[in-house]
Amino acid sequence: MIQSKTKIKSLFALLLISFSFPSCCSQENKTLITSVSGNTVPSTVLDTKIDSILKSIDMPGLSIAIVNNSELVYHNTFGVINSETKEPVNKKTIFEGASLSKPIFAYFVMKMVEKGILDLDEPLYKYLAHPGIAEVSKEDYRLITARMVLSHRTGFPNHSKGKKIKLAFKPDTDFMYSGEAFQYLAAVIGKLNGVGYKSDLNALFQKEVTKPLRMPNTTFVWNSYIEKHKAFGHDDEGKPTQNNPSYGGWSGKSFNAYSSLHSEAKEYAKFLVALLQQQGLKKETLAIMLKEHTRFKDDNPLKQQIGQTGWGLGMAQKPTEYGMMHMHTGNNHDFQAYMMVLPEKKFGIVFFTNSNKAIPFIQGLNTIIGPIF
């Protein structure tokens, strides 16, 4: 299932898109953890194996959680916050979620749909005109809806880099992964709720999503808790890079729907539990979120090399012998993350790392509790 490291690493970018066990973490786990294939692994054995993987791939730090039978059964932290200071990761350590922002933002959007604030199929320009569309694309862009944004069918580039946006194709005719489109949708939601696209939008997100799901330290904007508890990212050589918003061009004040989420595995796993237990949204709303809205063409590299067949609203989809896998990677280069749920197995997993070692970690973990990717 896992292809060559080189191929998968490049696809991971496209989706944007050490210490011994006793010192690693708080222990609050079930005795036995059930893998995707149905095998059981003692939590102590899983701890030891994960610690061994981290050491073998030089991954500095990790926060990981596993869901069995739609309940959180395993949470652990490993390694260090900073490879130079050697301060250990702990249960309060916060990581960048990168594109794991997108699934939980999609859940937030569906909250707005249920409340009647947003229509999935109403052209977004009717709510808020986009000021950065190139003249050649101004007619077609008026077709774009929230459904197209969440399923990556807008024709927007991933990032505009401050340039006028020229659509790659007529909306709803093809697939192109786009963080830029997510940010447009965030601005629309901010406008509809009269809160803008900065801290007030984050406050609304927390009211609608993180507070009900008991995720108090999960946020899209910078705050004092993150400042105190955030891990340092690490570059290709394993050297610390940053743990503040001044690095990489993000102000810390803007709600970046596509990449600025900060969280840790135990909190994010509560979102996975919500998906599996159908919490917070009506059953029919969650069904819309998880159904296929984009089907990949046969030549799509995600289909050819990973086996993904399409996209729902906020997550990629991959059919497996264990049911449909709903998944997303996160890649901010010096921070990476991964989440997936298998509703038919009532299984979920999420992890965050302060490095670019997510793919080799997945490959190692896949042999223990997989297939997970």
C-alpha positions in Angstrom: 0.0 0.0 0.0 2.8 2.4 0.8 4.7 3.3 -2.3 8.3 4.4 -2.5 9.4 7.0 0.0 10.3 9.5 -2.7 7.0 9.3 -4.5 4.9 9.5 -1.3 7.0 12.3 0.1 6.3 14.4 -3.0 2.6 13.6 -2.8 2.6 14.6 0.8 3.9 18.0 -0.2 1.3 18.1 -2.9 -1.5 17.7 -0.4 -0.7 20.8 1.4 -0.8 19.4 0.4 15.4 10.9 21.1 14.2 9.8 24.3 13.4 6.5 25.9 9.8 5.6 26.7 9.7 6.3 30.5 10.4 10.0 29.9 8.0 10.5 27.0 4.5 11.1 28.3 1.5 10.7 30.5 0.0 7.2 30.5 -3.8 7.0 30.2 -4.3 4.2 27.7 -6.3 1.0 27.4 -4.3 -2.2 27.9 -4.8 -3.4 24.3 -5.0 -1.2 21.1 -6.8 -2.7 18.1 -5.2 -2.1 14.7 -7.0 -1.4 11.5 -6.7 -5.1 10.5 -8.1 -6.2 13.8 -4.9 -7.3 15.6 -4.3 -6.2 19.1 -1.2 -4.5 20.5 -0.5 -3.9 24.2 -0.2 -0.2 24.8 3.2 -0.7 26.4 4.5 -2.5 23.3 3.1 0.2 21.0 4.9 2.8 23.2 8.2 1.0 22.7 7.8 0.5 19.0 6.9 4.1 18.4 9.9 5.2 20.4 12.0 2.9 18.3 10.7 4.4 15.1 11.4 7.9 16.2 15.0 7.1 17.0 15.5 5.2 13.7 14.3 8.2 11.6 15.6 11.0 13.8 12.2 12.5 14.4 12.5 15.1 17.2 9.0 15.1 18.7 5.6 13.5 18.4 2.0 13.7 19.8 -0.2 10.8 18.7 -3.7 9.5 19.5 -5.7 6.5 18.4 -9.5 5.9 18.4 -11.0 2.4 18.7 -14.7 1.7 18.7 -15.3 5.5 18.2 -13.5 6.3 21.6 -10.1 7.6 22.4 -8.1 4.7 23.7 -4.5 5.8 23.2 -2.6 9.1 23.6 1.1 9.6 24.0 3.9 12.0 23.5 7.5 11.3 22.6 10.8 13.1 22.0 11.7 16.7 22.4 10.3 20.1 21.8 13.7 21.4 20.7 16.6 19.2 19.6 19.1 21.5 21.1 17.6 22.2 24.5 16.3 18.6 24.8 13.1 19.8 26.6 10.7 16.8 26.4 7.4 16.9 24.6 4.5 16.7 27.1 0.7 16.5 27.1 0.5 20.3 26.8 2.9 20.7 23.9 1.2 22.4 20.9 2.1 21.7 17.2 1.2 23.3 13.9 -1.6 21.3 12.3 -0.8 22.7 8.8 -3.5 21.3 6.4 -5.2 19.4 9.2 -6.8 22.8 9.4 -9.0 21.9 6.4 -11.1 19.0 7.8 -12.0 20.7 11.0 -12.7 24.0 9.1 -15.0 22.0 6.8 -16.9 20.8 9.9 -17.2 24.4 11.0 -18.6 25.3 7.5 -21.2 22.6 7.8 -22.2 24.1 11.1 -22.9 27.3 9.2 -24.9 25.4 6.6 -27.0 23.7 9.3 -27.8 27.1 10.9 -28.9 28.4 7.5 -26.2 31.1 7.4 -24.5 29.6 4.3 -25.9 27.6 1.4 -23.4 25.0 0.1 -24.5 25.7 -3.5 -25.0 29.5 -3.5 -22.2 31.3 -5.5 -19.9 32.8 -3.0 -19.6 36.1 -4.9 -23.2 36.8 -3.9 -22.0 36.8 -0.2 -18.7 38.5 -0.8 -16.9 39.5 -4.0 -13.3 38.4 -4.2 -11.1 41.4 -4.9 -8.2 39.5 -6.4 -9.6 37.7 -9.5 -7.9 38.3 -12.9 -10.1 39.8 -15.5 -10.0 36.7 -17.7 -11.6 34.6 -14.9 -14.1 37.1 -13.5 -17.1 35.4 -15.2 -16.2 31.8 -14.3 -15.3 32.6 -10.7 -18.9 33.7 -10.1 -19.8 30.0 -10.4 -17.8 29.0 -7.3 -19.7 27.6 -4.3 -18.7 26.4 -0.8 -19.2 22.8 -2.0 -16.6 23.4 -4.7 -14.2 24.9 -2.3 -14.4 22.1 0.2 -14.0 19.5 -2.5 -11.2 21.4 -4.4 -13.1 22.0 -7.6 -12.8 25.8 -7.9 -9.8 26.1 -10.2 -8.0 28.3 -7.7 -4.3 27.8 -7.3 -3.1 26.4 -4.0 -1.7 29.9 -3.1 -1.9 33.1 -5.1 1.3 34.6 -3.7 -0.2 38.0 -3.9 -0.9 37.8 -7.6 -4.3 38.1 -9.4 -6.0 34.7 -9.5 -6.5 33.1 -12.9 -8.6 30.0 -12.7 -7.0 26.8 -14.1 -10.4 25.5 -15.3 -14.1 26.2 -15.2 -15.3 25.6 -11.7 -16.8 22.2 -10.9 -15.2 20.5 -13.9 -11.9 19.2 -12.4 -9.8 18.8 -9.2 -7.1 21.2 -8.1 -6.0 21.3 -4.4 -6.4 24.9 -3.2 -5.7 26.5 0.2 -6.4 29.9 -1.4 -10.0 28.9 -2.0 -10.4 27.9 1.6 -9.3 31.3 2.7 -11.9 32.9 0.4 -14.6 30.8 2.1 -13.3 31.8 5.5 -13.7 35.4 4.5 -17.2 34.7 3.4 -18.1 33.1 6.7 -16.6 36.0 8.5 -18.6 38.5 6.5 -21.9 36.5 7.0 -21.4 36.5 10.7 -20.1 40.1 10.9 -16.8 39.1 12.5 -14.1 39.5 9.8 -11.3 37.0 9.3 -9.1 37.4 12.3 -9.5 36.7 16.1 -13.3 37.2 16.0 -13.7 34.5 13.4 -11.5 32.2 15.6 -13.8 33.0 18.6 -16.8 31.9 16.5 -15.0 28.8 15.5 -14.2 28.0 19.1 -17.8 28.7 20.1 -19.2 26.4 17.4 -16.6 23.7 17.3 -13.8 23.5 19.9 -15.9 24.4 23.0 -18.6 21.8 22.4 -15.9 19.1 21.5 -13.9 20.1 24.6 -10.8 21.2 22.7 -9.9 24.4 24.6 -6.3 24.8 23.3 -7.1 24.2 19.6 -7.0 27.5 17.7 -6.4 29.2 14.3 -4.8 32.3 15.8 -1.9 33.0 18.1 -2.5 33.2 21.9 -0.5 33.1 25.1 -1.1 29.4 25.6 0.5 28.6 22.3 3.4 31.0 23.0 4.1 29.1 26.2 3.6 25.5 25.0 4.4 25.4 21.3 7.2 23.1 20.0 9.9 24.3 17.7 9.9 23.1 14.1 12.9 21.3 12.7 14.6 21.6 9.3 15.9 18.8 7.0 19.1 18.6 9.2 17.1 18.3 12.4 17.9 21.8 13.6 15.3 23.9 15.4 13.6 26.5 13.2 10.9 28.5 15.0 8.0 28.4 17.3 6.5 31.8 16.8 4.3 33.5 14.1 7.0 35.8 12.9 8.6 32.9 11.0 7.1 32.1 7.5 5.1 35.2 7.0 2.1 34.4 9.2 1.1 37.3 11.5 -0.5 35.1 14.1 -3.6 37.3 14.0 -5.2 36.0 10.8 -7.6 33.0 10.6 -5.9 31.0 7.9 -8.5 28.3 7.2 -6.0 26.2 5.2 -3.0 26.0 7.5 -2.9 28.0 10.8 -4.5 25.5 13.1 -2.5 24.7 16.3 -3.4 21.7 18.4 -2.1 18.4 19.7 -3.2 14.8 19.2 -5.5 14.3 22.2 -7.5 17.3 21.4 -7.7 16.7 17.7 -8.8 13.1 18.3 -11.9 14.5 19.9 -12.8 15.8 16.4 -12.2 12.3 15.0 -14.5 10.9 17.7 -17.1 13.5 16.7 -17.0 12.3 13.1 -17.3 8.7 14.1 -20.0 9.2 16.8 -21.8 11.7 14.6 -21.6 14.5 17.2 -22.2 18.2 16.7 -23.8 17.9 13.3 -27.0 16.1 12.1 -26.5 12.6 10.7 -27.5 13.7 7.3 -25.1 16.7 7.4 -22.2 14.5 8.3 -23.3 12.1 5.5 -23.0 15.0 3.0 -19.5 15.9 4.4 -18.3 12.3 4.0 -19.8 11.4 0.6 -17.8 11.7 -2.6 -17.9 15.1 -4.2 -14.9 14.8 -6.4 -13.9 11.7 -8.3 -10.3 11.6 -9.5 -9.5 10.9 -13.1 -7.4 7.8 -13.8 -4.2 9.8 -14.4 -4.4 11.6 -11.1 -1.1 10.9 -9.2 -3.0 10.6 -5.9 -5.0 7.8 -7.4 -2.1 6.1 -9.2 0.4 6.2 -6.3 -1.7 6.3 -3.1 -5.0 4.8 -4.2 -7.1 7.8 -3.3 -10.2 8.0 -5.5 -11.6 11.4 -4.7 -12.5 14.0 -2.1 -15.4 14.6 0.2 -16.0 17.9 1.9 -12.6 18.6 3.6 -11.0 15.1 3.4 -9.5 12.8 0.8 -11.1 9.4 0.2 -9.5 6.0 -0.2 -11.4 2.8 -0.6 -9.9 -0.1 1.4 -10.9 -3.6 2.4 -11.8 -2.1 5.7 -14.2 0.5 4.3 -13.7 4.0 3.0 -10.8 5.8 4.6 -11.2 9.6 5.1 -7.8 11.2 5.4 -5.7 14.3 5.3 -2.0 15.2 5.6 -0.6 18.4 7.0 2.7 19.8 5.7 4.3 23.1 6.9 7.7 21.6 6.1 9.2 21.9 9.7 5.9 20.7 11.1 3.8 17.8 9.6 0.7 16.0 10.7 -1.7 13.3 9.6 -5.3 12.2 10.4 -7.7 9.6 9.2 -10.9 7.9 10.1 -12.4 4.6 9.0 -16.1 4.9 10.0 -16.9 1.2 9.2 -14.2 0.1 11.6 -14.9 2.9 14.1 -11.1 3.6 13.9 -9.2 6.8 13.8 -5.6 8.1 14.2 -4.0 11.5 14.3 -0.4 12.6 15.0 1.6 15.8 14.9 5.4 16.1 14.6 7.7 19.0 14.8 9.7 17.8 11.8 9.3 16.7 8.1 9.5 13.0 9.0 5.8 12.2 8.8 6.1 9.8 5.8 8.8 7.5 7.2 6.9 7.5 10.5 3.7 6.4 8.8 5.7 3.7 7.0 7.0 2.4 10.3 3.6 2.7 12.1 1.8 1.0 9.2 3.5 -2.3 10.1 2.2 -2.1 13.6 -1.4 -0.8 13.5 -2.0 -0.4 9.8 -2.9 0.0 7.1 -3.4 3.7 8.1 -2.4 5.5 4.8 
